[in-house]
Amino acid sequence: MCEKVNTCISKWENQQQVCVGSDLQKLTLDVLACCIFGVDFDTLNGKFSEPLEAYNYSVETAFNPIRFLFTFVNKLPLKSNETMFTQLHTFDKYCWQIMDDTKKKMEEKKNQSETINNEKKSVSLIELMYENNLADNKIRDNISTFFLAGHETTATSLGWLIGILVSHPDVQQKARQEILDKIPGEVTLDSLKELYYIDGLIKECARFFPPVPSISGRKAVKDSVVGNTHIPAGTPIQLDFITMAHNPKIWGDPEVVRPERWFQENITKEQRNAWMPFSGGPRICIGMNMSLLEQKIFLVYFLKRFQQVKLAPTGKITPKIGGLSITYSPDGDKLILELEKS
């Protein structure tokens, strides 16, 4: 993660103005590939561009609400449908390529005299799936799921974090000062654990801007009472994370960006339960800790490298219109910054 974050931020160092949206997506995709898939896409240096473009086009087209409401549209002889299925095929081809490369890597390991410990350190999630005898089609489906849920949401969070930093200079200064005080030298896992204000900033950002704003597709399994509301068994349930995270009865001042509210002495049990950007319970997001760590590492290197981060005159912090219907993302094309090096 540190290596990829450094690569990303280094691209911005000598630019007076930089549009960071695209690079944030490439960063999180490269981290996902290295840490989960066991391969280096190196999209930050211009590689893997074809499958990334195919992925972006496919999901933005496939998740268009019209295609959900009027499913017959997907079967019409339209140019947009032809292009969508061509791009889906391109993306699908690369998913299978990743699987084939993993099989070859596993075969090479068998033929090498590596120690058990070395094998454990270098094992990827796809290798674990093969070792546990998952069918090829299941592995392929998991790869596409991790593509969507494993990097898009973290890139979204990084975009909103930058939005908070440029719109709240006092928060930016406090965050930078904590990093300089706690991590004057090399970044280590232990030193990251001491960044309480940064922890609060990341959680506060996820409260304001949960990447996935709601979860639906659930049903009450039995008659229940929530508050004063009776919910019969079989009732469709949708959890609205934004409403919960902006309820003044729970948060007091929900429209105020205040990372300190997450300090141990300030946070309440009710507030913890109302914070669900990664869902909760036994089906809580499997990548939650990875995403939180990646966001923290990014902030450390970003705020150490630049002593001032401002929104450029042509920049704007605004939600993306017409993007994925299941995410709440900033418009990366308008995320244009002015960066002053430390």
Steps between C-alpha positions, in 0.01 A plus 500: 500500500777744592679439171188559291397810698848645448479429127166677479598809701832535319307555176347814650813661646606725213158604376351839582152358465407133495174313441532208741179303439633257240823437691309417817314224318825368349667509842230297672488253210878447515482446877216251455691309233822477702342423838210277391566363151874457543581687176609855417271670248717815512214714372662808655774469237258451212473122490178295523316786329284285271329289771464807725324692224284195428413472871410869533281499190331172592401588855385853420285365217376186674402687820294758315164504685310486170647155433367379835153651459459397136700180457385453140731790407798265545371277218436770244732520194655825621856618439536565874410137576748372244775714650408401856516127429829544310650679799359240741667230291831690517479532877392136536799389292739671742331340803566158349855608414564584867375154593721328241803695621422398858483133402841528332643671808367224726650236274836676506491508880450126513812454291711733714666413830340784696440476873145479630534841665603667175203346321264627767636854475453520124164327467225701329126486560448333162749229598305443820181460298666235283644326805148482644367348176271782389366449150654714226177690435472585872857631505433707190188650664701582813766677294241726335341567840835600650562726202181691575491490881875484559627814333210718382373566852846581641572736210167668576596539868839650410326752275263609776789515751681742272174696474487536879866602520464782244169627638607487867853648532491463879438124467778477242746676731413283803532184293837605357633600842407167656680317220813715537498452878430126504685388183807723448683216326416165346138387485441182699187311596555588868540872423177498299312373806584826682316723251177553691401822323561341159289202608223740596531690173462182293196388701348847487543507122330159470216635718447799273561316173445123529624357166203262497215715636251219559450125501182338374394149405433391859180373662384478860520131596247540781254753644704778658464837670753776431436806713124540481467336160369146452671317212320182389699197390584512129514881481767623254770692689735773380761656728562868430850574632493872416184566702637308799829690483325841488243444775534793746346289778802272476781737399399837646674701229497262201578770240826597671823327393654410836753214503530537879152351541664161434742524791444224756379743765245665266340228289183329627376147443198633312727694263719196438190298410375772263830505308466232231692597184629141487169345608517288818448161656623171350487643145701814577728603212791255478729782384418755774836489682692500172314809380545686830872423501540611139322829570720564803823428311389732220430786741837455672703523180274763343508742794872446565586566135287815459489774763188652351221347292246732338223467245600658170279784366373261233443218750177399670399257774173357375333158470538323170182509293427199283757271662441169673151495643619300802776738607519858620815636335664838451542614142865408440524712184432811709732406790775745394751600767781745559776333701783674686794272579639481852 
